[in-house]
Amino acid sequence: MMDENYDPIDVTLAFGAMRQFLNEYWIRGKRQSDDIADLLSSLETGRTAEHKSLDPALYDDWLRVCKQLQNTRRN
């Protein structure tokens, strides 16, 4: 699939997509990776209104990486 077939999404939706991708990867691996399980647990959004990670530091890291990628695309 090519990128041009998709509309751009905001960082919150991208965060959810990343979590879903990791979860599906973990399931395909028969849930054997404790590292991925720990990461998924930390990335869980629970019932937060903003759909941000329950671990604010991880969500801040996510936003930082998104900003870096935006800056790279602009240059």
N, C-alpha and C positions, 0 to 999 in steps of 0.2 A: 504494500500500500504506500502511496505517496503522500507526503505532507500536504500538498496543495488540495487534497480532497477534504480537508478538515478546516473548519473555521477556528480562528484563534480562541483560546479560552483563558479565563482569568486565573490568577495564582491559586485561589481557593478551590476552584474546580480541578485544576491541575494537581493540587495536593491530594484530593480525593481519588483522582485517577492513578496517581503514584501508589497510594495505599492499596487500591484494588489490584493493581498490577503485581505488587509485592505479595499480596495475599494469594493470588492465583498461582504465582510462581512457587510459593511455599507449599500450597496444596498439591501441585504437580510433583513436587519433591517429596511427597508422602509425609509432609510436616516433620521432617527429620532435622531441620536446621534450628537449633536453639537461638542462634544469632538473629535469624529472620523473625522468629517468634517474639523475641525480646524487642526488636525494632518495631514490629507491628503493634505490640502492646503499647509502646511509647508513643506511637503515632495515632493511636485511637483518639477519636474526637469526642466520644461519649455523647452527651446531649448539649454540648456547648452551642449557643446560638450562632456563633461565628463559624462553626465547623472547623475550628482550629484544633491542633493537637492538644491533648491534655498536658503535654510537656511543652511549656512555652518556649524553652530554649531550642527545642527541635524545630518548632514552627518558625522561630526567628532565623535559624540556620536555613530553612527552606526559603524564606523571603530573601535572605542575603544571596543565596545561589541564584534565585530568579532574577534579582537585580544585576548580578554579574553577567548572566547570560544575555539580558537585555542590552547591557552596555557593550558586550562583545559583538552582538548583532549590529549595533549602530555604527561601530567602527570598522 
